[in-house]
């Protein structure tokens, strides 16, 4: 059975930490490929760059990595109820692995139709700021208080010091963040994204 990783996120902008996390998960769990899935309209974030820009930056960041890919879905907003069947049809017969940072666990219980997702995928949780013990305690709490029992794996992501917000902040100050692929930096400069204006 094929193992396919799905890495959904805002990627505003994508940085080396995102790419490393995907590559680490792919190798660690024997995934055939990890596909980035750029969220068109993230629920908890305002003022994100246009989907076309974010998608283009992801494409530039992963183009040299054969084990990484990009999926573009014609959906205004991703939900487990509508998006999951599309992914299952596209990767028919494959085991789906959902890549996520540990911070997403704080909001997981509020996702619409989240039970459908939990029953269908194996979660790969990358630890950035918390300890493995804290993450496991959160998972136990989700099960005890909300009845959400995830099938999951946890690992310490090597990308713990990188964040999109820090990249945006550096760019607004006219700095060149070393945590962004050169191709993406060139695109950002050409399109004049994340400027102080």
C-alpha positions, 0 to 999 in steps of 0.5 A: 500500500502506498503511503502519501503525506498531505501537508496543508497550510497557509505557507505565507511564505513557505520557508526552509522549515516547511520543506525540512519538515516534509522531507523528514516526515517522508523519510522517517515514515517511508512516505512515497511522496508528500504533497503540499496543499495550500489553504485558499482561505485559512480560518484563523488568519487574516490578510494572507497573500493571494493563493496564486502567490503562495502556491507559486512560492511552494512550487519554487521551494520544492521543485528540486525535491522529487519526493515533494509535490503540490496539489491544487484543489478547486475549493474555496475552503478546505473541510474534512467533509468536502476535501477528504473524499477528493484526496481519497479519490485521487490517492485511491487505496493509499494510506494518507498521512496528515502532516501538522505542527503541534500548535494545530492540536489546539484547534483540531476539536473545532474543525468541522466534521473532524471525526471523519478526518481522524478516522481516515488519516494517520497524523504526523505531528512535528514538535516545535515548541512543546515537549513530547510529553506535553503533546501527548498530554494534549492528545490524551485530553482530546480523547478524554474531553472530546472523544477524539482518538487520533492515530499518530506519530510524533517527532522533533522537527528540525524546523523548530526555529523558523516561522513564517511570521518571523520571515515576514517581519524580517522582510518588512524591515528590509532584511534578507532571511536566510531561512527562505529558499533563494528562488522564493526570495527572488519571487518575493522581490519581483512581486514586491511581497511583504514590503513595509508599504 
